[in-house]
Amino acid sequence: MTTLVRLAQQPEADALLGRSPLAALVGMLLDQQVPMERAFTGPYTIAQRLGENDLDARRIASMDPEEFAALFSAKPAVHRFPGSMAKRVQELCRYLVAHHDGDAGAIWRDAGSGAELFRRLHALPGFGRQKAQIFLALLGKRFDVTPEGWREAAGPYGEEGSHRSVADVTGPESLAMVREFKQRAKKAAKESASAREK
């Protein structure tokens, strides 16, 4: 089943995210210290460089780490930190092979509750609390993965009508609103920190 998403803001990359659970997970993993669109274009770039139409957890997990890092580093680099992020993607794929038979979608396909889904996501390598909550909200809001209590498990990211994260992006306009929210949050955090120092 293909879901229409506009996270990469590039049709081919977004099409891959919409049909491939692994691509969506990898995009979320890459979504740090680079613009969101670049992070979510990453899975498509990786697939292209592997000569594939999709990502395969088993293939990535079994690749030579240096070879995979070189694929990440080729210009234009997949991420600002190609070496460390290539390692993280391989760790994620190895975990999926070991725990979910290489099937990323198995993480949420039979989750009985939002709390259970959060636990599964939080157990993934590279998925801290916040990343797990944001991805859970993304699954609920864009992929119609809505086990009971999913909004609560996603915390503030699950709120309806919010513009806090990638889970709320449906196109350029909402992306701008999410960026604006993040800038305001950053500014407030800075002001709060400097007030504490006084």
N, C-alpha and C positions, 0 to 999 in steps of 0.2 A: 504494500500500500504506500502510495506517495503522498506526502503532505506538502503543501505549498508554504515555504518559509522564505524570508528575505533577510537573512542574517549576513550573508557575504555580500549582498547587493550586487551579485553577479549571477546571471541565470544558470550557467552550467554548474557552478559551485553550490548554489542554492538547491538545484535539482538533486545533487548528490546528497546533501544534508537531509532533504525531504524523504529520500528513499532508503538511506543507509543509517541504521542505528549507530554503527561504529563511527561513521563520519561525524555524526552529531556529537558523540561523546568526545572524539578527538578534537573537534572544533572547540568544545567547552574546555578541554584540558589546555589547549593552546591560548585560551582567552585570558592572558595576563601580560601586562607590560607591552602590549601592542594594540593598535586599534582593533575593535571588534571585527570589522569587516576582514581585516588581514588574517586574524585568527581563524575565522570560519571559512576563509578561502583555502586555508592550509590543507584540509583533507583532500580537496580536489587537486591541489598541486602535487601532493604526495601520490595520489592515484595515477595522475598523468605521468609522473616520473617513474612509476613502477610499470607503466604501460598497461594499466588496468582501468576498467570503468567504475570500479568500486574498491573499497579497502577490505583486506582479508586479514583478520587478527592472527591466524596461524602463520601466514606468510611473513607478516611483519615481525611476529614474535621470534621466528626462526632465522631471521636475517642476521648477517654478520653486523655487529654494532657499529663498526667503523664504516662499513658500506652504507648503512642506514643514515649515519651522521653525515656522510658525504652528500647523500641525496638531499638532506635538510639544508646543507650549507651551500649547495650550488646556487648561483645567482639567478634570479633574486631569491635570497634565503627564505625558507618557509617561516622563520620566526627570528626575532631579534637575538635570541639566544639559541642558535640552531643545535649546538652540541648537547646542551642539557635537556632541551625539549625533545630531541630525537630519542634520548635515553628514557625520558618519561613516557613517551608514546609506546616505546617497546615494552616498558614495565607494565603499562596498562594492558597491552595486547597479551602479554604473558599471563597476567592475572585472569583475563577473560578466557584464555585457553584452559587454564588450570581449574577455574571455578565455574565457568558457564559454557564449556565446550566450544569456546571461540565465538559464541553468539551474544553480541552486545544487547540485543533486544530482549534476551531472556531475563535481564536484570529487572525489567518492568512488566514484562508480559503477564506474569502471574502474581504480581505483588498484591497481597490481600488488603493492604492499607497504606495510607500515606506515610505513616511512621515506619512501616517495614521497607517501603521503597526508599525512604531517606536513609535508613541503615545500610541498605545495599549500595546506594550511591556513595555514601560516606566511607564505605570500606574500600572503594576503588583507589588505587595508587594515584596521588596527585589531586584527590578530591577532598579538600578540607570541608568544614561545616558550611561555610558560605557558598562555595562552588557547588556542593551537593544540593543545597536549598535552591540555588538559582537554576540548576539543571532540572530539578524536580518541578519548579514553576514553569520552565520551558516545556517540559513534557505535558504538563496539565493545560497550559494556555495555547500551545501551538500543535501538539501531537495528539490531543484528546486522550491522554493517559491520566485518568482521573479516579484512582482508587479512593475509597472513603477517607476523608481527613487529609487529602493532599494539600489543600490550601494552608491548613494549619501547620503541616509538616514543612512546608516551604517558607514559613515565617512571613516576614513583610513582603517577600518576593511573590508570594501567592495572592496578594491583595488584588481584587478586581479593579481595573481602571488605573492602576499605578503605572509609573514610568521610571522604574528603578534599575532595570537590568535588561540583558539580552532577551529575557523571557517576554518583554513587552514590545519588542521591535517587530513591526509589521511592514515597515517601509522607511523611506528617508525622513518623513515628518516625525514619526515616533522615535526614530534613532536620534534625531536632534533633541527631542524632549528628554530622552534618557541621558544624553550627554549633559544637558542643562542640569538635570537632577543631580548627576554625579559631581558636577562642578560646584553646585550649591552645598552639597554634603561635604566636599573637600574643604571648602572655604569655612564652613561652620566648624569642622574638626580643627582647623588651623587656629581659628579665633578662640575656641575652647581651650586648646593647648596653651596659647600665649596668655590667656586669662589666668590659667592655673600657675603659670610661671611667675606672675606678678605678686 
